[in-house]
Amino acid sequence: MSKFIDKLKRVSQTAAQPMGFGRRQVASPTPKMLLVASLAKVDVSKLADLVAGADAGLLDISELGGESKLLQGYADAVSDIPWGGWLKISEWRGDKKPELRSCDFVVFPAAQTPIGIFDNPEVGKIVEVRSSLDEGVLRTIDELPVDGVLIMVDNENSSPITWQQLMLLQRFTDLVAKPLLIPVPAKVTAGELRMLWESGVDGVIVEAV
């Protein structure tokens, strides 16, 4: 089983059961969110510094071929955290599938990714969706064979996080029970993280540069 998904599920289940409206109620004064360091190809000699303090590493994959070997190299260089691949393939050609042998988990966009590319049940699956999806479509996510959800909010790279983004997140967390992640700016504050956590977010993805 995916080590990162196991962590994510434990974090998601730590909070109290929901009372009244909302997916859940805060159970602890201290947020227990996971931190995922996202990065493009880098020299392995710099890797430890870039992912210091992270619960997992996430490699951008824009082209297929050799990703399993690259991920294995990263996992060997920093072995104390699980490593995943973030599929950012602009165009899928033929029946070529990503190499996920060295991958603990994979993040993939729902709108572009063919459903037949995953054949390894040991790899955790996190589906990437827009927070602006229709409510009826959002409700179907819990029925999908995925382990978590990455919510892409409009203008997600802006800083600071806006109230409108928070409202969109709250709408999402009220409709979806699976563990939730969101990308945040590198300069996100402790106060912003607390508000995200209180809205139901279980983990954040930060670009490591």
N, C-alpha and C positions, 0 to 999 in steps of 0.2 A: 504493500500500500504506500501511497505517496506520503513522505514525511511532512511535507509542507501542508498538505490537506489535513493530515491528522492534527497538526498544530492549529490550523484555521478552525476546524470543527470544535476543538477544545475551547478556543477563545470565544467562539460564537455561543457555546453552551454555558459559558461561565456566568453570563448575565441572567437576571431573574426572568421568570416567565412574564409575558405581557399582562398588564392589568388595564382595562379600559382600552382606549385607542392607542395605536402604535404597535410596532412589532415587539418591543420589549421595554422594560423599565430598567433604569440604571441600578445596579446592585452593589457597586463599589465606588468609593470616591476617587479611585485611581484607575484611569483607562488602561485596558489590557489589549491594546491594538498591536497587530503585527506590522513590521516594517519590511518592505521588499525593495531591494536596490535594483533598479533597472539600468542597463548599460548596453552600449554597442560593443563591437569588438575592441578589446584593449590588450595591452601587454600584460601577461600574467604576473609580472614583477610588481605591477601597480595594483593588482586586484585586491589584496588584503586591505589596503588603505581605503579603497573605494567602497567596499562593502562592510567596513567595520561597524559593528552594532546592528547589522541587519539580521532579520530572521530567515531570509532567503535571498538568492540572487536570481535575476531575470535577464536573459540575453535576448536582444532584439534579433529576429530572424526574418530578413527581407528576401533572401534567396535560399532555395533548397539545395542541399549538397554539402556534406561535411559538418553539419551542425552537431551531430552526435559526438564526433571527435573533438570539436571545439568545446562543447559542454563538459565532456569528460576531462579535458585539460583544465578547465576552470574548477571543476569539482575536486580534482587532484591538488590544485594549488590552494584552494580554500575548502577544506573538507568538513568543516564544522557546521555548514549550513547547506540545505538542499538547493538545487539549481533547476530553474525552469526555462522554457523557451517561449517568447512572445511572438506569435506568428503575425507578420506584417507583409504577407505575400500579396502583391498588387494583382497578379493574374495567375490562376492555377492552370497548368497545362497538362493534358492527358490524365493519366492515373498516377502520377508521381506523388509520393507521400513523404512527409517529413521524417527524418531519422530521429527517433525518440528513445533510442536504447539507453542513452546516458542522461535522460531527462526525468526529473522527479515529477514535474507538472508542466502543463502547457496552457498558455492563454491564447485564445483565438477569437476573432471577430465573428459574431453570428451571421452577419449579412454576407460575408465573402467566403466563408470556409465550407467546403464540401463535407457532407456528413459521413462519407465513407473513408476518410483519411486516417481515422483512429482505430487501431486494432490491438492496442496494448492496454489491458484493463488495469495494469499496475500504475500507469501514468495518470496523475490527477488532472482533471479537466476544468478549466475556468473559462466560462463563456463571457465575451466582451459585448456589451450592449449599450445603446444610448438611453439615457434617462428619459428622453422624450417619447419613448415608445408608447403606443396606445395601451390603456389600462388593461384591456382584454388580453393583449399579447403578453404583457408583463406577468399576468397571472398564470400563464402556461409554463413559465420558466421552472417552477418547482416540480413539474412533471418530466422535465428533460433529464437524461442520464449524464448530468454534469455535477461537479462537486462544489462549485462556487460561482460567483458572478462578479465581473469587473464592470463597474458603472462608469461610463464616459459621459460626463456632464458637459454641456455646451460651455466653451471657453475654459476647459478644465486646466489649461496651463496658465491662466491668469493668476495674479497675486495682488491682493489677498483674496481669499474665498468670499464670495458674495452671499447675501441673504437669499437671493433667487436660486443660487446653486444649492443652498441648504434646503430650500423648500422642495426642489426637485428630488433631492436625495431622500427627504422625509417621505415624499409620496412613494418613492421606490421601495423603501424599507417597510412601509406599511403594507405593501402588496406581495413581497417576496420573502420567503423564510430561509432560503439558502444563505450561507456565509457570503458577506459582501465586502468588496474592496473598491478603492477609488484612487486614481492618480492625484497627487497633490504637488504643489510647487516645492522646490527645495527649501524655500524660506518660510515654510508653513510654521505658525507659532503654536505653542503649547495650548493656548486658548482655543485656537481653531481646531486643533486635534481633539480637544475635549468635546467641542460641539459636534464634530463629526461622529465621535464615539457615542455620544448621547442620542444621536439620530439613528444609530443602528449599524454604523460602519465597523467592520471587524479588522480591517487592515488597510494600509496605505502603500501605494507604489510611488517611490521617489526616484527621479533620474539621478544617477551617480555620475558626476563629471569631475 
